[in-house]
Amino acid sequence: MKNSITKELRRVTRKIIILMFWMLVWELCSLFINNSLLLPSPVEVAKVLFFLTGKIYFWKSVFNSVTTVILGLFLSIGIGILIGVAAGLISFIEELLEPLMVVIKATPVMSIIILALVWFKSSNVVIFTAILICFPIIYTNVLQGIKAVDKQLIQMANIYKVKNKYIIKDIYLPSIKHYIVSGILMCLGLGWKVSVASEILSTPRYSIGLNLLNAKSTLETAELFAWTIVVVLLSFIFELMFKYYVKKRDSI
Amino acid sequence: MEVLIKLSTNYEVQLINLCKSYEENSVLDNINLNILENKITVISGPSGCGKTTLLNIISGIEKEDSGQVILKDNNISYIFQEDRLIPHLTVYENIAFVLKSTINKDEMNKVITKYLEMVKLIEFKDKLPSKLSGGMKRRVAIARAFAYKSRLLLMDEPFKGLDDKLKTEIIEEFLKLYEKEKRTVVLVTHDKEEAKLLGNVIYSLHMR
Protein backbone atom coordinates (compact mmCIF):
# COMPACT_ATOMS: atom_id res chain seq x y z
CA MET A 1 0.00 0.00 0.00
CA LYS A 2 2.77 2.42 1.07
CA ASN A 3 4.79 1.43 -2.03
CA SER A 4 1.95 2.16 -4.44
CA ILE A 5 1.29 5.61 -2.88
CA THR A 6 5.01 6.46 -3.17
CA LYS A 7 5.01 5.23 -6.77
CA GLU A 8 1.96 7.34 -7.61
CA LEU A 9 3.48 10.41 -5.93
CA ARG A 10 6.68 9.94 -7.93
CA ARG A 11 4.69 9.63 -11.15
CA VAL A 12 2.69 12.81 -10.47
CA THR A 13 5.84 14.71 -9.43
CA ARG A 14 7.54 13.64 -12.66
CA LYS A 15 4.61 14.90 -14.71
CA ILE A 16 4.61 18.25 -12.90
CA ILE A 17 8.37 18.65 -13.47
CA ILE A 18 7.92 17.86 -17.19
CA LEU A 19 5.10 20.43 -17.41
CA MET A 20 7.23 23.05 -15.64
CA PHE A 21 10.08 22.28 -18.03
CA TRP A 22 7.90 23.10 -21.03
CA MET A 23 6.58 26.23 -19.29
CA LEU A 24 10.18 27.28 -18.85
CA VAL A 25 10.92 26.63 -22.54
CA TRP A 26 7.88 28.74 -23.43
CA GLU A 27 9.00 31.55 -21.10
CA LEU A 28 12.52 31.50 -22.53
CA CYS A 29 11.17 31.59 -26.10
CA SER A 30 8.90 34.52 -25.29
CA LEU A 31 11.81 36.36 -23.67
CA PHE A 32 13.94 35.65 -26.70
CA ILE A 33 11.28 36.84 -29.18
CA ASN A 34 10.43 39.74 -26.86
CA ASN A 35 7.18 40.57 -28.64
CA SER A 36 3.95 39.64 -26.84
CA LEU A 37 2.02 40.09 -30.08
CA LEU A 38 3.90 37.11 -31.50
CA LEU A 39 4.48 35.03 -28.38
CA PRO A 40 3.10 36.13 -25.01
CA SER A 41 4.68 34.69 -21.87
CA PRO A 42 2.96 31.97 -19.81
CA VAL A 43 2.35 34.51 -17.04
CA GLU A 44 0.53 36.89 -19.41
CA VAL A 45 -1.61 34.06 -20.75
CA ALA A 46 -2.41 32.85 -17.23
CA LYS A 47 -3.50 36.38 -16.26
CA VAL A 48 -5.82 36.59 -19.28
CA LEU A 49 -7.22 33.13 -18.58
CA PHE A 50 -7.91 34.07 -14.97
CA PHE A 51 -9.64 37.23 -16.14
CA LEU A 52 -11.75 35.32 -18.65
CA THR A 53 -12.99 32.81 -16.08
CA GLY A 54 -14.62 35.71 -14.23
CA LYS A 55 -16.80 36.51 -17.23
CA ILE A 56 -20.22 35.00 -17.90
CA TYR A 57 -19.66 34.90 -21.66
CA PHE A 58 -16.60 32.64 -21.05
CA TRP A 59 -18.72 30.01 -19.32
CA LYS A 60 -21.56 30.38 -21.83
CA SER A 61 -19.10 29.85 -24.68
CA VAL A 62 -17.47 26.85 -22.99
CA PHE A 63 -20.87 25.32 -22.22
CA ASN A 64 -22.13 25.76 -25.80
CA SER A 65 -18.96 24.36 -27.35
CA VAL A 66 -18.86 21.40 -24.95
CA THR A 67 -22.52 20.63 -25.67
CA THR A 68 -21.94 20.76 -29.42
CA VAL A 69 -18.85 18.54 -29.25
CA ILE A 70 -20.63 15.99 -27.03
CA LEU A 71 -23.64 15.90 -29.34
CA GLY A 72 -21.44 15.54 -32.42
CA LEU A 73 -19.40 12.76 -30.81
CA PHE A 74 -22.43 10.83 -29.55
CA LEU A 75 -24.08 10.96 -32.97
CA SER A 76 -20.82 9.93 -34.69
CA ILE A 77 -20.36 7.02 -32.32
CA GLY A 78 -23.98 5.90 -32.60
CA ILE A 79 -24.12 6.11 -36.39
CA GLY A 80 -20.61 4.66 -36.73
CA ILE A 81 -21.41 1.59 -34.62
CA LEU A 82 -24.79 0.90 -36.25
CA ILE A 83 -23.57 1.23 -39.81
CA GLY A 84 -20.23 -0.43 -39.01
CA VAL A 85 -21.98 -3.51 -37.60
CA ALA A 86 -24.37 -3.63 -40.56
CA ALA A 87 -21.48 -3.33 -43.04
CA GLY A 88 -19.47 -5.94 -41.16
CA LEU A 89 -22.33 -8.44 -41.27
CA ILE A 90 -23.63 -7.67 -44.76
CA SER A 91 -20.89 -7.31 -47.34
CA PHE A 92 -23.18 -5.52 -49.81
CA ILE A 93 -23.56 -2.62 -47.37
CA GLU A 94 -19.78 -2.39 -46.99
CA GLU A 95 -19.38 -2.30 -50.78
CA LEU A 96 -22.13 0.28 -51.12
CA LEU A 97 -20.55 2.59 -48.54
CA GLU A 98 -16.95 2.22 -49.68
CA PRO A 99 -16.95 5.08 -52.26
CA LEU A 100 -18.66 7.37 -49.74
CA MET A 101 -16.07 6.60 -47.06
CA VAL A 102 -13.19 7.17 -49.46
CA VAL A 103 -14.61 10.56 -50.46
CA ILE A 104 -15.31 11.66 -46.88
CA LYS A 105 -11.87 10.63 -45.65
CA ALA A 106 -10.12 12.38 -48.54
CA THR A 107 -12.14 15.62 -48.47
CA PRO A 108 -10.34 18.48 -46.67
CA VAL A 109 -12.02 19.56 -43.43
CA MET A 110 -12.33 23.14 -44.70
CA SER A 111 -14.25 21.99 -47.78
CA ILE A 112 -16.70 20.18 -45.54
CA ILE A 113 -17.11 23.22 -43.27
CA ILE A 114 -17.64 25.61 -46.20
CA LEU A 115 -20.18 23.25 -47.83
CA ALA A 116 -21.97 22.90 -44.51
CA LEU A 117 -22.13 26.70 -44.25
CA VAL A 118 -24.06 26.69 -47.51
CA TRP A 119 -26.42 23.93 -46.41
CA PHE A 120 -27.09 24.60 -42.72
CA LYS A 121 -27.49 27.40 -40.20
CA SER A 122 -24.34 28.18 -38.19
CA SER A 123 -25.24 26.23 -35.04
CA ASN A 124 -25.71 23.02 -37.05
CA VAL A 125 -22.53 23.39 -39.10
CA VAL A 126 -20.37 22.34 -36.17
CA ILE A 127 -22.36 19.20 -35.39
CA PHE A 128 -22.52 18.20 -39.05
CA THR A 129 -18.78 18.65 -39.53
CA ALA A 130 -17.94 16.72 -36.35
CA ILE A 131 -20.14 13.83 -37.45
CA LEU A 132 -18.71 13.75 -40.96
CA ILE A 133 -15.13 13.69 -39.70
CA CYS A 134 -15.56 11.36 -36.72
CA PHE A 135 -18.11 8.84 -37.96
CA PRO A 136 -15.78 7.28 -40.62
CA ILE A 137 -13.18 6.61 -37.90
CA ILE A 138 -15.70 4.77 -35.71
CA TYR A 139 -17.17 3.01 -38.75
CA THR A 140 -13.75 1.77 -39.97
CA ASN A 141 -12.78 0.57 -36.50
CA VAL A 142 -16.08 -1.26 -35.96
CA LEU A 143 -15.84 -2.83 -39.41
CA GLN A 144 -12.33 -4.11 -38.65
CA GLY A 145 -13.55 -5.41 -35.31
CA ILE A 146 -16.43 -7.33 -36.89
CA LYS A 147 -14.09 -8.88 -39.46
CA ALA A 148 -11.68 -9.91 -36.69
CA VAL A 149 -14.38 -11.84 -34.80
CA ASP A 150 -13.53 -15.52 -34.40
CA LYS A 151 -15.48 -17.22 -37.21
CA GLN A 152 -15.34 -20.53 -35.33
CA LEU A 153 -17.49 -19.03 -32.57
CA ILE A 154 -20.02 -17.85 -35.15
CA GLN A 155 -20.07 -21.35 -36.66
CA MET A 156 -20.66 -22.84 -33.21
CA ALA A 157 -23.51 -20.39 -32.61
CA ASN A 158 -25.09 -21.23 -35.98
CA ILE A 159 -24.93 -24.96 -35.38
CA TYR A 160 -26.64 -24.51 -32.00
CA LYS A 161 -29.25 -22.30 -33.71
CA VAL A 162 -28.56 -19.35 -31.41
CA LYS A 163 -30.73 -16.32 -32.31
CA ASN A 164 -28.97 -13.49 -34.12
CA LYS A 165 -29.64 -11.01 -31.32
CA TYR A 166 -27.61 -13.16 -28.89
CA ILE A 167 -24.83 -13.69 -31.44
CA ILE A 168 -24.55 -9.91 -31.86
CA LYS A 169 -24.83 -9.22 -28.12
CA ASP A 170 -22.57 -11.99 -26.80
CA ILE A 171 -20.01 -12.44 -29.57
CA TYR A 172 -19.83 -9.45 -31.90
CA LEU A 173 -20.32 -6.52 -29.52
CA PRO A 174 -17.83 -7.63 -26.83
CA SER A 175 -15.31 -8.47 -29.56
CA ILE A 176 -15.52 -5.03 -31.12
CA LYS A 177 -15.43 -3.19 -27.79
CA HIS A 178 -11.70 -2.47 -27.94
CA TYR A 179 -11.97 -1.27 -31.52
CA ILE A 180 -14.77 1.09 -30.52
CA VAL A 181 -12.78 2.39 -27.53
CA SER A 182 -9.72 3.09 -29.68
CA GLY A 183 -11.92 4.80 -32.29
CA ILE A 184 -13.53 7.00 -29.65
CA LEU A 185 -10.14 8.00 -28.22
CA MET A 186 -9.07 9.09 -31.71
CA CYS A 187 -12.28 11.05 -32.18
CA LEU A 188 -12.10 12.87 -28.84
CA GLY A 189 -9.12 14.99 -29.82
CA LEU A 190 -10.12 15.27 -33.47
CA GLY A 191 -13.69 16.18 -32.55
CA TRP A 192 -12.50 19.22 -30.63
CA LYS A 193 -10.15 20.39 -33.39
CA VAL A 194 -12.80 20.05 -36.06
CA SER A 195 -15.55 21.62 -33.95
CA VAL A 196 -13.49 24.68 -33.03
CA ALA A 197 -12.40 25.09 -36.67
CA SER A 198 -16.07 24.96 -37.71
CA GLU A 199 -16.98 27.53 -35.06
CA ILE A 200 -14.33 29.91 -36.37
CA LEU A 201 -15.87 29.81 -39.85
CA SER A 202 -19.54 29.53 -38.91
CA THR A 203 -19.27 31.93 -35.91
CA PRO A 204 -22.16 30.66 -33.80
CA ARG A 205 -22.95 32.96 -30.86
CA TYR A 206 -21.18 32.14 -27.57
CA SER A 207 -18.67 29.62 -28.83
CA ILE A 208 -14.97 29.06 -28.26
CA GLY A 209 -14.30 29.39 -32.00
CA LEU A 210 -15.94 32.80 -32.19
CA ASN A 211 -13.88 33.98 -29.21
CA LEU A 212 -10.70 32.74 -30.91
CA LEU A 213 -11.67 34.67 -34.04
CA ASN A 214 -12.35 37.82 -32.01
CA ALA A 215 -9.03 37.52 -30.21
CA LYS A 216 -7.25 37.22 -33.54
CA SER A 217 -9.15 40.18 -35.00
CA THR A 218 -8.17 42.39 -32.05
CA LEU A 219 -4.59 41.05 -32.07
CA GLU A 220 -5.00 39.80 -28.48
CA THR A 221 -2.49 36.99 -28.83
CA ALA A 222 -2.49 36.26 -25.10
CA GLU A 223 -6.27 35.76 -25.25
CA LEU A 224 -5.82 33.56 -28.33
CA PHE A 225 -3.42 31.42 -26.35
CA ALA A 226 -5.78 31.38 -23.37
CA TRP A 227 -8.70 30.09 -25.43
CA THR A 228 -6.45 27.51 -27.08
CA ILE A 229 -5.39 26.27 -23.65
CA VAL A 230 -9.08 26.01 -22.71
CA VAL A 231 -9.69 23.75 -25.75
CA VAL A 232 -6.64 21.61 -24.96
CA LEU A 233 -7.72 21.27 -21.31
CA LEU A 234 -11.29 20.35 -22.27
CA SER A 235 -10.06 17.74 -24.76
CA PHE A 236 -7.74 16.34 -22.08
CA ILE A 237 -10.57 16.21 -19.51
CA PHE A 238 -12.85 14.42 -22.00
CA GLU A 239 -10.13 11.84 -22.64
CA LEU A 240 -9.46 11.34 -18.93
CA MET A 241 -13.16 10.92 -18.16
CA PHE A 242 -13.60 8.42 -20.99
CA LYS A 243 -10.55 6.37 -19.95
CA TYR A 244 -11.81 6.37 -16.35
CA TYR A 245 -15.25 5.21 -17.52
CA VAL A 246 -13.75 2.38 -19.58
CA LYS A 247 -11.50 1.32 -16.69
CA LYS A 248 -14.46 1.31 -14.31
CA ARG A 249 -16.59 -0.79 -16.70
CA ASP A 250 -13.79 -3.29 -17.26
CA SER A 251 -13.32 -3.78 -13.54
CA ILE A 252 -17.03 -4.59 -12.92
CA MET B 1 -15.81 -48.20 -47.30
CA GLU B 2 -15.73 -50.88 -44.61
CA VAL B 3 -18.91 -51.61 -42.62
CA LEU B 4 -18.34 -53.66 -39.49
CA ILE B 5 -21.87 -54.49 -38.34
CA LYS B 6 -25.18 -55.15 -40.04
CA LEU B 7 -27.27 -52.00 -40.33
CA SER B 8 -30.85 -51.82 -39.11
CA THR B 9 -33.50 -49.55 -40.58
CA ASN B 10 -33.51 -47.09 -37.66
CA TYR B 11 -31.44 -44.33 -39.13
CA GLU B 12 -30.90 -40.90 -37.60
CA VAL B 13 -28.93 -39.65 -40.59
CA GLN B 14 -28.76 -40.85 -44.17
CA LEU B 15 -26.13 -39.68 -46.63
CA ILE B 16 -26.93 -40.48 -50.25
CA ASN B 17 -24.37 -40.21 -53.06
CA LEU B 18 -22.55 -37.41 -51.30
CA CYS B 19 -19.82 -35.64 -53.24
CA LYS B 20 -17.60 -32.76 -52.23
CA SER B 21 -14.55 -31.25 -53.89
CA TYR B 22 -12.24 -28.36 -53.07
CA GLU B 23 -11.04 -26.81 -56.30
CA GLU B 24 -9.99 -29.87 -58.24
CA ASN B 25 -9.50 -32.21 -55.31
CA SER B 26 -12.30 -34.65 -54.69
CA VAL B 27 -12.59 -35.12 -50.93
CA LEU B 28 -15.82 -37.11 -50.78
CA ASP B 29 -16.81 -39.26 -53.72
CA ASN B 30 -20.27 -40.85 -53.75
CA ILE B 31 -20.53 -41.45 -50.04
CA ASN B 32 -23.53 -43.50 -48.95
CA LEU B 33 -23.88 -43.78 -45.24
CA ASN B 34 -26.60 -44.56 -42.71
CA ILE B 35 -26.13 -43.49 -39.11
CA LEU B 36 -28.01 -45.63 -36.59
CA GLU B 37 -30.23 -44.06 -33.93
CA ASN B 38 -28.83 -43.94 -30.40
CA LYS B 39 -25.57 -45.60 -31.35
CA ILE B 40 -22.04 -44.27 -31.51
CA THR B 41 -20.93 -44.33 -35.13
CA VAL B 42 -17.23 -43.81 -35.61
CA ILE B 43 -15.82 -42.46 -38.83
CA SER B 44 -12.12 -43.08 -38.91
CA GLY B 45 -9.39 -42.65 -41.49
CA PRO B 46 -6.11 -40.88 -42.13
CA SER B 47 -5.74 -37.09 -42.08
CA GLY B 48 -7.15 -35.42 -45.17
CA CYS B 49 -9.56 -38.20 -46.13
CA GLY B 50 -12.65 -36.02 -45.56
CA LYS B 51 -13.83 -36.99 -42.07
CA THR B 52 -14.25 -33.41 -40.83
CA THR B 53 -15.78 -32.40 -44.17
CA LEU B 54 -18.36 -35.14 -43.72
CA LEU B 55 -19.27 -33.88 -40.24
CA ASN B 56 -19.42 -30.30 -41.49
CA ILE B 57 -21.80 -31.30 -44.27
CA ILE B 58 -24.05 -33.17 -41.83
CA SER B 59 -24.08 -30.15 -39.51
CA GLY B 60 -24.75 -27.70 -42.34
CA ILE B 61 -21.48 -25.73 -41.93
CA GLU B 62 -20.55 -26.79 -45.45
CA LYS B 63 -22.72 -27.58 -48.44
CA GLU B 64 -22.31 -30.76 -50.44
CA ASP B 65 -21.60 -30.43 -54.19
CA SER B 66 -24.12 -33.15 -54.94
CA GLY B 67 -26.07 -35.81 -53.11
CA GLN B 68 -28.43 -35.67 -50.17
CA VAL B 69 -28.25 -35.40 -46.42
CA ILE B 70 -31.39 -36.59 -44.66
CA LEU B 71 -31.74 -35.85 -40.96
CA LYS B 72 -34.51 -37.03 -38.65
CA ASP B 73 -34.13 -33.83 -36.63
CA ASN B 74 -32.37 -30.53 -37.33
CA ASN B 75 -31.18 -29.98 -33.77
CA ILE B 76 -27.52 -30.89 -33.60
CA SER B 77 -24.91 -30.67 -30.86
CA TYR B 78 -21.31 -30.47 -31.89
CA ILE B 79 -18.10 -31.05 -29.96
CA PHE B 80 -15.31 -29.54 -32.03
CA GLN B 81 -11.58 -30.20 -32.06
CA GLU B 82 -11.15 -26.79 -30.45
CA ASP B 83 -13.20 -25.87 -27.39
CA ARG B 84 -14.92 -22.91 -29.06
CA LEU B 85 -15.83 -21.36 -25.74
CA ILE B 86 -16.63 -17.64 -25.80
CA PRO B 87 -13.65 -16.15 -23.92
CA HIS B 88 -15.47 -13.30 -22.15
CA LEU B 89 -18.37 -15.45 -20.90
CA THR B 90 -18.17 -17.60 -17.78
CA VAL B 91 -18.63 -21.37 -17.87
CA TYR B 92 -22.29 -20.94 -16.91
CA GLU B 93 -22.84 -18.22 -19.53
CA ASN B 94 -21.15 -20.28 -22.25
CA ILE B 95 -23.67 -23.06 -21.78
CA ALA B 96 -26.52 -20.58 -21.33
CA PHE B 97 -25.54 -19.01 -24.67
CA VAL B 98 -26.70 -22.09 -26.61
CA LEU B 99 -29.80 -22.64 -24.48
CA LYS B 100 -31.34 -19.20 -24.13
CA SER B 101 -32.84 -19.18 -27.62
CA THR B 102 -34.92 -22.25 -26.77
CA ILE B 103 -35.76 -22.42 -23.03
CA ASN B 104 -36.71 -19.99 -20.26
CA LYS B 105 -34.37 -18.79 -17.52
CA ASP B 106 -35.57 -21.08 -14.71
CA GLU B 107 -35.44 -24.20 -16.85
CA MET B 108 -32.05 -23.12 -18.20
CA ASN B 109 -30.62 -22.76 -14.71
CA LYS B 110 -31.73 -26.30 -13.79
CA VAL B 111 -30.31 -27.78 -16.99
CA ILE B 112 -26.94 -26.04 -16.68
CA THR B 113 -26.57 -26.95 -13.00
CA LYS B 114 -27.41 -30.59 -13.79
CA TYR B 115 -24.79 -30.95 -16.53
CA LEU B 116 -22.09 -29.01 -14.73
CA GLU B 117 -22.58 -31.31 -11.75
CA MET B 118 -22.33 -34.31 -14.07
CA VAL B 119 -18.95 -33.13 -15.41
CA LYS B 120 -17.89 -32.03 -11.91
CA LEU B 121 -17.43 -28.37 -12.80
CA ILE B 122 -20.21 -26.78 -10.77
CA GLU B 123 -17.72 -24.88 -8.53
CA PHE B 124 -16.21 -23.37 -11.67
CA LYS B 125 -19.45 -22.06 -13.14
CA ASP B 126 -18.46 -18.41 -12.63
CA LYS B 127 -14.94 -18.81 -14.02
CA LEU B 128 -13.86 -17.56 -17.42
CA PRO B 129 -12.41 -20.12 -19.87
CA SER B 130 -8.97 -18.53 -19.47
CA LYS B 131 -8.96 -19.72 -15.84
CA LEU B 132 -9.63 -23.33 -16.80
CA SER B 133 -7.26 -26.12 -17.76
CA GLY B 134 -7.46 -27.79 -21.20
CA GLY B 135 -9.33 -30.77 -19.77
CA MET B 136 -11.83 -28.56 -17.94
CA LYS B 137 -12.57 -26.60 -21.10
CA ARG B 138 -13.20 -29.85 -22.93
CA ARG B 139 -15.62 -30.93 -20.21
CA VAL B 140 -17.47 -27.63 -20.52
CA ALA B 141 -17.79 -28.26 -24.27
CA ILE B 142 -19.15 -31.74 -23.55
CA ALA B 143 -21.60 -30.39 -20.95
CA ARG B 144 -22.72 -27.74 -23.45
CA ALA B 145 -23.31 -30.39 -26.13
CA PHE B 146 -25.37 -32.57 -23.80
CA ALA B 147 -27.28 -29.66 -22.24
CA TYR B 148 -28.55 -28.67 -25.69
CA LYS B 149 -31.59 -30.78 -26.54
CA SER B 150 -30.63 -32.62 -29.70
CA ARG B 151 -30.99 -36.11 -31.09
CA LEU B 152 -27.66 -35.96 -32.89
CA LEU B 153 -24.23 -35.29 -31.41
CA LEU B 154 -21.30 -34.74 -33.74
CA MET B 155 -17.79 -35.04 -32.36
CA ASP B 156 -14.74 -34.06 -34.38
CA GLU B 157 -11.64 -35.60 -32.78
CA PRO B 158 -12.79 -34.29 -29.38
CA PHE B 159 -9.98 -35.98 -27.44
CA LYS B 160 -7.17 -34.79 -29.70
CA GLY B 161 -4.32 -33.01 -28.01
CA LEU B 162 -5.08 -34.40 -24.54
CA ASP B 163 -2.48 -36.45 -22.70
CA ASP B 164 -3.35 -40.12 -22.08
CA LYS B 165 -4.47 -39.68 -18.47
CA LEU B 166 -6.67 -36.69 -19.27
CA LYS B 167 -8.00 -38.42 -22.37
CA THR B 168 -9.08 -41.42 -20.30
CA GLU B 169 -10.79 -39.12 -17.78
CA ILE B 170 -12.64 -37.17 -20.46
CA ILE B 171 -13.71 -40.34 -22.29
CA GLU B 172 -15.06 -41.71 -19.00
CA GLU B 173 -16.99 -38.44 -18.39
CA PHE B 174 -18.40 -38.63 -21.89
CA LEU B 175 -19.44 -42.29 -21.55
CA LYS B 176 -21.13 -41.60 -18.18
CA LEU B 177 -23.16 -38.81 -19.80
CA TYR B 178 -23.88 -40.96 -22.85
CA GLU B 179 -25.12 -43.87 -20.70
CA LYS B 180 -27.51 -41.57 -18.83
CA GLU B 181 -28.75 -39.79 -21.97
CA LYS B 182 -28.31 -41.86 -25.07
CA ARG B 183 -28.39 -40.04 -28.33
CA THR B 184 -27.05 -40.64 -31.81
CA VAL B 185 -23.34 -39.88 -31.89
CA VAL B 186 -21.11 -39.51 -34.91
CA LEU B 187 -17.51 -39.50 -33.77
CA VAL B 188 -14.63 -38.69 -36.08
CA THR B 189 -11.21 -39.94 -35.07
CA HIS B 190 -8.01 -41.19 -36.61
CA ASP B 191 -7.18 -43.08 -33.39
CA LYS B 192 -7.93 -46.80 -33.84
CA GLU B 193 -8.00 -47.48 -30.09
CA GLU B 194 -10.58 -44.73 -29.55
CA ALA B 195 -12.65 -46.10 -32.46
CA LYS B 196 -12.68 -49.63 -31.00
CA LEU B 197 -13.40 -48.39 -27.47
CA LEU B 198 -16.29 -46.09 -28.34
CA GLY B 199 -17.81 -47.19 -31.62
CA ASN B 200 -20.87 -49.41 -32.00
CA VAL B 201 -20.34 -49.00 -35.75
CA ILE B 202 -17.06 -48.07 -37.39
CA TYR B 203 -16.74 -46.70 -40.89
CA SER B 204 -13.32 -46.27 -42.38
CA LEU B 205 -12.70 -43.58 -45.00
CA HIS B 206 -9.78 -43.88 -47.37
CA MET B 207 -7.94 -41.33 -49.46
CA ARG B 208 -8.56 -41.50 -53.25
Interface residues (C-beta under 8 A of the other chain):
Chain A: Q152 L153 Q155 M156 A157 N158 I159 Y160 K161 V162 K163 Y166 D170 I171 P174
Chain B: S59 G60 I61 N74 N75 I76 S77 Y78 F80 E82 R84 I86 H88 L89 E93 F97 V98 K100 S101 T102 Y148
